[in-house]
């Protein structure tokens, strides 16, 4: 019986871990009528972040007295052992390439669940309105194709229009981007493994260079110990 209870507890823990790893979370933003709203997305629920909820009248926040910070005690004088550098100058090019690969992996892990863009061009001036409408259509087609190749877009709704009675161009849009912890961990582990490889290769190169310098110094020294 105790063994069965233990297996049940273990199964529940594993289930919770799986839910945490694969539950999508992200952010959702919408712009309509000049107003912006931002919400945190957890699974399929949105938690409103902006604009903040109105504060109740008469409610004041208690101010906490600032406590004086205690000064740090001086360390005894003495020479400290220099720590090895985490990043050296020779590692910078490889680290930049690793950063680029990491950003590419992270971008591919993102999911654009929803992308909405509605643009209605004002056409009070028919010529300028028609020119702007054509330019926006061309830009929307180009950017939409590039975004579709760069990101995993599940749902996209892009519409453009021309209103000869409108005085101002109207723009409404929205986007929801999500990912999960499993994908974040995959990117972090790949980046960590790449950094360790760069660090190991740099250490080997430094060791080989030090050995070569030592051998050169020994060849340049004469039998009496004097430098030729």
Steps between C-alpha positions, in 0.01 A plus 500: 500500500781742590675418173181574304460836676863582418445423130187715498687794658782458247253492213330817625837678529597394147163617368544841663851531354374412154223758529751765605737411218246486219241760606528791256551845644569834340354840434201638314474861379220684320472850359162639398357849487820651637492280813759237584431194714761247610434168672704204616394176331503176704367199307187657348432759769596868493600691813466873436816700565437834328320730545506443877176462688357820650594554863227528756434851634629571848745209498854608576811293492700487821846635456774297647776691674823463318742309712856623494725262321774350703840582374715215385784416729836549346688190406846451643770629276686237314561364156217295357555210266399617150205306364517356150310702241165356399521652152817582312555718196558198277159358594301805384454401129378151590273642772342739250431212263354301791274794590373515143423127496328527838277785384408302189407195708297716739316667212405162358364389836258795518143444386291786366154373587323807364601792285244762401565817300220710352594823324247737348670774301339843504417614146385859546758575233432225239848511346694491828261240640546271200880535515506426874265204455724346234812553711340343807379199301848443360662533844242269661560231238878520537507511879229236531697255286821563695323462835339175385841354418667629816234403756250223558180694426182305569239763419545820301241761404638791299252733329542834328235741378449846354236737636451817297285650775752455781736780599744282694646160436371244749721216628380207711724211590571220740753227564534204733841337540558190712763241583553243776768421754608184316598708197675759715700225673592347164639833377680565832661153503618540141646842582667366815654206311627738233657730759675209674640382166633848423651521849664158465643580155637833627667325794659244268624773266647696792672189634645419159623859457664496844673171419625637168637814669680289759660277235608809304660654808690177566625490141613863517698443824865385471641215714634749758151631564559825314256626241650508151 
